Amino acid sequence: MFRSISEMSFALRDKLVGFRRDFHRYAELGQLEMRTSSLIARRLSELGYRVLVGDDVGMPGIAMPVPEVLDAALQNARVTGGDLEYLEQVRNGLTGVIGILECGDGSVTALRFDIDALGINEDSSEQHRPTREGFASIYPGVMHACGHDGHAAIGLGVAEVLIGIKDSLHGTVRLIFQPAEESLRGARAIVEKGHLDDVQFLLAGHISKRLPGESCDIIAGCGGSLAAVHIDVTFRGRAAHAAAAPEKGANSLLAAAGTVQQLYGISRSSVGDTRVNVGTLHAGTARNVIADHACMEIEVRGKNDEVCSYMETQAHRIIHCSAEMHGVSAEIKTMGSCDALESDPALMEQVAAACGKLQGVSVHPQLRREVGGSEDFSCMMRRVREHGGQATMLRFLTDITDVVHGSGFDFDDADILPKAVAAMSAVLYDIHGSHQRLGKCYRNILIF
Ligand SMILES: [Zn+2]
């Protein structure tokens, strides 16, 4: 069977590259992945999956796009080939799709594929292959620069392979195409909706750069990514003439500027590494007016949940004290968050062993890779572990042309997409294959 999985996956290569480049060309930001979701839903439906979309997948969060933005995204999706029927069900911004394959009794496994793009201007030079070959994003300022276009394609590939081996499977497989990973909001909505409450095994994967000298394709797990909290702050003060009566104003710009300085001065912690960044700051209305408002986008991160929480508490204290100092108000909104991420050792062993049976796919001798950044898949992992399940995030290694989130980001899709499909399908077969059920029965007979 592992040989068949390899053959089926590699036979999908051109189709997978086609999916990936189509998603890349029509990149959509988090909660606006309407075209992407509609096409995924249509494909899963055609393959025979039970398909959940819209209200059945997620729930509105704190930062849903405003109606004008949703309408514009819907219009774009309609004129670029989105599936009109499914678009109606995701037009409210509850994007994402879940495909369910039920194969009788048995455990439940969920696979997560994130599908959102980033707010980045794509490299328009001829050196950048998507530009040269005509599949660069058609939307200025929106780009797949993290490989989630590839993840969506991998999910569709796995969906197709599983249908091909359905008669050899038992249990339930849930393919979760998750929106809004970059803003750290999409995973939480899926968790809160209860889609992971009965899941014993949870898998995801991320396309990653092969290191110099490395020739392997798959790493069974990863860890070390940081817990993070995204915070938006709005200071509101009072405008006044900057020369005639500056004392009558309450200066929001000063409160914001003071906050920036102090945030970077939060003490390091012996509990773990920390990060803080103020990414944007907009304040004021005119040169000669005391600024009556200021808005900031902040993130704090930590090596573990405890030290991330420390950073968040310190940030709140500084914001409130700066506001107090300048006589303005401060409104703080938590826009997204995630936990630190660590794969489960036993599941990593199982992934490595299953992938090792494939042909044309090589597994890294190290089970786990230390990774940076943050990843909201960690919220899903936490939920699965709460009821005794296991989770891991694989790394799909290939050649990548720029840093993650860089405007020149591109990866070798023809190389890694079929291998990633084979790897995830192999793990699913290892967990849900009929041979496993027989094995379990056999063990029960021995026990009794
Ligand atoms: Zn990513």
Residues whose N, C-alpha, C, O or C-beta is under 5 A from the ligand:
A	BS01	ZN	C146
